[in-house]
Amino acid sequence: MPEDTFQGLFSVGMMAAGVLVFFMSVFAIVAACLIKANPKLWGIMLIIVGGVGFILIQLLWIVPGVLLLISGIMCVSRKPPYEDF
């Protein structure tokens, strides 16, 4: 009997992780599309999504997490173009 309960909880946890990965990926794609509008804000959002993914999903989020963190850091540290003319 306790084994069935454990399997049920495990399957619910895996389902929740799958849904979470889906929504985080969709949010990252939306952030990447809107990055031209406000690079600092969306760069911070990409860093947050990458960090939360590392914490919650761990091994499955290595490649997307690293790419999101790199793109977020590049957006935050980007300097606006200097126009003197």
Buried (B, 14 or more C-beta within 10 A) or exposed (E): EEEEEEEEEEEEEEEEBEEBBEEBBEBBEEBBEEBEEEBEBBBBBBBBBBBBBBEBBEEEBEEBBEEBBEBBBEBBEEEEEEEEE
